[in-house]
Amino acid sequence: MHIAPHDNKNIPIVDADDPSVPLNYFNIVKLKAGEAFEYQVPGYETCIVPATGTVDVEIEGLKFAAVGNRVENVWDGEPEGVYVPVGAKVTVIAMTDTETFVAGARYDKVLDPFDVRVAELDKVQYGSDDTKTHRKIKHILGTKYHGKVGRLLVSELFTVGQGGWSGFPAHKHDTDRKDADGNIIETRHDETYNFRFKPNHGSGVQIIQREEGKPGDAYQLMDGSTITLDSGYHPCAVMPGYEMYYFTILGGLSQRSLVQYFQPTHAYQVETIPGIKDMIAKFK
């Protein structure tokens, strides 16, 4: 499902119990310097990530100061974030003008809050210009925090260079299932993306193919587009001459580690893309 760019007025774009992706939560909060925003999401753990600007975050009396360092856009520096336990009362205070992402996943246990600074990011770069799959991933809540987070995975994905594909070979993760030997071959993870382009008048396309061998749907992506993915294979691409970014939220139904199922007709291409297996291993 494509949600066109719009001024959401700090109202969740993907709210709790969303009919499409009930395991996800997503809000974009825009504040002027000195303004504050309060929220509380029962049943969901969340993560605060400034897209631009700097914020102080207060969680039940605990303060995390000066989170975020980017000024112009998401390409202007590295991300930082704060993990917020399920249902906690939060206040976000803008130290500068800011646009802040709030990502969430459904969970039923209360864990401890913590911050993620630049030095603690988990980064991976894979693909190649030759295979048109060159990209960089910056995990904010990645493998380093596997024991400290419930079901939420939060990352930023960048195309490297201009043009190319992401999420290829096509894969899906809409069902918890095992093979005949009891090995997990796929997990149910709802996923939400928010896209940005450089320059910002750039554009891309999101494909969602529900069934092998049958045509799916395609959505034109603009700067600020949101995509919710409940099922199906879902590669995306950016036009030549533009760079693409997307903020990624994954929420698992039964576990945090993501197990992707590659589309059978394209799965062999995993062997042609440098570093892709390292990328797969980071979604835990």
C-alpha positions, 0 to 999 in steps of 0.5 A, spaced: 500 500 500 502 506 498 501 512 502 502 519 498 507 524 501 502 529 506 503 533 512 501 528 517 500 534 522 504 529 527 498 524 527 501 517 526 501 515 519 501 508 521 497 507 527 497 502 532 493 496 530 493 498 522 489 493 518 494 492 513 501 492 518 498 491 525 505 489 527 508 496 525 507 503 528 510 509 524 509 517 525 513 523 523 513 529 528 515 535 525 517 541 531 520 548 531 526 549 536 523 549 543 517 545 541 515 539 545 511 532 543 508 527 547 506 520 546 505 513 549 503 507 544 500 501 549 502 495 546 508 497 542 515 498 543 518 504 539 524 508 537 525 515 536 530 517 530 531 524 528 531 525 520 534 532 521 535 536 527 537 535 534 532 533 540 532 531 547 528 525 549 525 524 556 522 517 558 519 516 564 523 521 568 530 518 564 533 523 559 537 522 553 540 529 551 542 531 544 540 526 539 541 527 532 546 531 528 543 532 521 541 538 518 539 538 511 537 531 510 538 524 511 544 524 507 547 529 512 551 525 517 549 519 521 543 517 524 542 516 532 536 513 536 533 512 542 529 505 544 522 506 548 519 501 552 512 498 550 507 503 553 512 508 556 510 516 556 515 520 552 516 527 551 521 529 545 523 536 545 526 540 539 533 543 540 533 545 533 528 545 528 527 537 527 523 532 523 523 526 527 521 518 525 518 514 530 518 507 529 514 501 532 513 494 533 507 490 537 510 487 543 508 485 550 514 485 555 517 492 558 524 492 557 529 498 558 530 504 554 537 506 551 540 510 546 544 509 540 549 513 538 553 514 531 559 510 534 554 504 535 551 503 529 551 497 525 553 498 518 553 493 512 555 495 504 553 490 499 552 489 491 555 492 486 555 497 480 555 492 475 549 488 478 545 495 479 544 493 486 549 497 490 547 499 497 548 501 504 545 499 510 545 503 517 542 499 522 540 503 528 536 497 532 540 491 529 544 485 531 548 489 536 541 490 540 538 483 539 537 481 547 535 488 548 529 489 544 523 485 543 521 485 536 523 491 532 528 492 527 530 499 525 534 501 519 536 506 514 537 504 507 541 508 501 542 506 494 550 507 493 551 511 486 545 514 482 539 509 480 539 501 481 535 496 485 534 495 492 530 489 495 533 484 490 533 478 489 525 479 490 523 476 497 518 476 502 516 475 509 509 474 510 508 467 513 511 463 519 513 457 516 518 451 517 521 446 512 520 438 513 526 438 517 523 443 522 528 449 519 525 456 519 525 458 512 520 464 513 518 469 518 512 473 518 514 480 519 510 486 517 514 492 514 514 499 513 518 504 509 518 512 508 522 514 502 527 520 500 530 522 494 536 526 492 535 531 489 528 531 492 524 531 485 527 524 484 522 518 484 522 511 484 518 505 483 515 499 488 513 493 486 509 488 490 508 481 487 503 477 491 503 471 487 509 467 483 508 468 476 502 473 476 503 480 475 503 484 481 502 492 483 507 498 482 507 504 485 510 511 483 515 513 489 516 520 491 520 524 496 516 522 503 512 516 500 510 511 505 509 504 503 506 498 508 508 491 506 503 486 509 505 480 504 508 479 497 515 480 494 517 487 494 523 489 490 524 497 489 528 501 484 530 509 483 531 512 477 537 513 474 541 520 476 538 520 483 539 517 490 534 513 494 533 512 501 528 509 505 527 508 513 525 501 514 521 498 520 520 491 521 516 488 526 516 480 527 510 476 529 513 471 533 521 473 533 525 478 532 530 475 527 528 476 520 528 470 515 527 472 508 524 467 503 527 469 496 522 468 490 524 461 487 525 464 480 530 469 482 533 466 488 539 464 484 541 471 483 543 471 491 550 468 488 551 473 483 551 479 488 557 481 492 556 481 500 548 480 500 549 474 505 552 478 510 546 483 509 541 478 510 545 476 517 544 483 520 537 482 520 537 479 527 
